[in-house]
């Protein structure tokens, strides 16, 4: 994995956590430390992936309530 690929993986992971936590601030800040020095990057909320558009709900409480014949939620 390249440095850029690793950074994008971190940004996606943190943005997914942000989507699930309304008190997280809504931005991502990364710091890369290597032999070349320190690199800081800032990703404002309007540039982060919109997970609600990309990830389909699965086994959520709403799915269970909206089902015509609800099954117990899986664990």
Secondary structure, 3 states (H helix, E strand, C coil): CCHHHHHHHHHHHHHHHHHHCCCCCCCEEEEEEECCEEEEEEECHHHCCCHHHHCCCCCCHHHHHHCCCCCCCCC
